[in-house]
Amino acid sequence: MSSGSAVVNALASCIGKENEVVGVSARYSEWNLFFTANSSQVLSFLNGYQNGSSS
């Protein structure tokens, strides 16, 4: 009986890790879409920031 619960716990931890990975990859793709959609604004902001810090 206790070995069965250990197997269930192991499966649950594996599923939890998979869900974490899926959540991270989904968040990464959201950021990727955001930066792709706003790449010109992001680049101009970074260029302005570099110019402001260098002067």
Secondary structure, 3 states (H helix, E strand, C coil): CHHHHHHHHHHHHHHHHHHHHHHHHHHHHHHHHHHHHCHHHHHHHHHHHHHHHHC
